[in-house]
Amino acid sequence: MNKKLLALAVAGVLSAPLAAQAQTANVTLYGRLNLTMEAVQLGNSTAENWIYRVNSNSSRFGIKGTESLGGGLNVIFQLESSANGDAGGGTIAGRDTYVGLQGGWGTVKIGNFLAPYDDIHPIFGNVPTLTTSILSTAALWANAPSSKTQGGFDARLGNSIRYDSPNISGFTGSIQASTFENNTHGMVYSMGGFYNAGPLQAGVAWEHNQGARAAGLKDDAISVSGGWNFGIARVAGVYERLDYDVAAGGNLKRDLFGVSGTFNLGPGQLYAAWIHADDGKGSAADGSQVAGTVKGNDTSSDEYSISYTYPLSKRTLTYVGYVRVDNDENARYTFNINPLNQSSVTGGLSQQGKPQGVVAGIVHFF
C-alpha cells in the first residue's frame, strides 16, 4: 500500500466525512524512527560510572499535504507528532503542525513550528547523522536545550504565524512572530535570510524574546553561518552572539564560534565539528546565569564531536559517534538532545560537569 492510500485509510478510520474531504487533496503519511544505544558520563573522572541507555531522537510521524485552490494558490497543512521509540508514547501534534497558504508570492502558515533561527543549523551541519541525538551541534550553540522560558533559542514556537519568501536566484527570507499565552504575555520574533546555490550555502538569523523568561526581560541572539562544498569535502563555520537581560540587573553576553567538516569516506560520510563558547561577559554580576551561560571567568566551554554515517538503503542509515562538552570550571552546558542532569554541576576541579558519550544509532524513514 503506498503512502497516499495509507493516509486515506487512516483518515477513513477517523471519520467518513474527513475521508471524503481528503480525497480532494494530495495527502502523504510520513515519518522516521531514530534510535540510539549510548554510553554517557557526566564527567571524565575514571572513578565515575558510565550510564548505558537507549534513546529516541526526534522520532516522528505525521500527515501533510496540499490542496489546489486554483490560480496557482494552494492550501498546505501538516500534523506532526512525536514518537518515543525507546519507551513508548509521544505527543499528538507536538511537533511542526500548521495550516497555511502558498503561491508564487511565498508561503504563510499559522500554528506550532520551528523558527527561522533554527533554519540556520543545517548550514553548519545537521547531516549526515541529523544531529538529533547527543551528537547535536546545539549543545552550546543557541544555549540549548533550554526552552524560551529558560533562555534557549532552539525551541519550537507555538501560537506562531510565519512568512517564507519564494526562492529568488538562490536567496530566501523568513519572518515569524509568536505570542506566549501565559502570565508574561511575551512575544518572540525571528528573522532569517539564506542563500543556497552551487557550492555555497550561507545564512544569517536573528531572534528576539520579549518577556519570554519573565515580564520586562528581553533576550537577543544572532547567528551567521556559511559552508562551501568542495565535492569530496564540505567545510562550514558559525558565529553567534547572545545578549540577555538579567533580573538582578545588567546584561549577560556570550560569543561563540565553530568549524565543521563533512567528508566522503567510502559509501558513507565522516563528520567532525568543534564549537567554542567564550566566557560570559556584560554588566551583570559574576555568577549570573541564563541556561548554560554564566557570567565571569572560567565559564567557557568547547564541544567536540565526530561521527560516521553509513547508508544501508535509500531510506535507512546507521551511524556511530563520540561527543564531549568540555566545560571550564564555572560553565554549565550539557547535551542538547537527551541531556544529562547537571543543572547545578559545573566543570569543577573534580572534573565533573564535562558530559561525554559514545553513540550508535539506526534511522529509518517512511
Beta strands, then each sheet from edge to edge (+ up, - down):
strand 1: 26-41
strand 2: 51-56
strand 3: 60-70
strand 4: 73-82
strand 5: 97-103
strand 6: 106-113
strand 7: 157-164
strand 8: 171-179
strand 9: 187-197
strand 10: 200-210
strand 11: 218-229
strand 12: 233-245
strand 13: 251-265
strand 14: 268-277
strand 15: 289-290
strand 16: 293-294
strand 17: 301-311
strand 18: 316-327
strand 19: 356-365
sheet 1: 2+ 1- 3+ 4- 5+ 6- 7+ 8- 9+ 10- 11+ 12- 13+ 14- 17+ 18- 19+
sheet 2: 15+ 16-
end
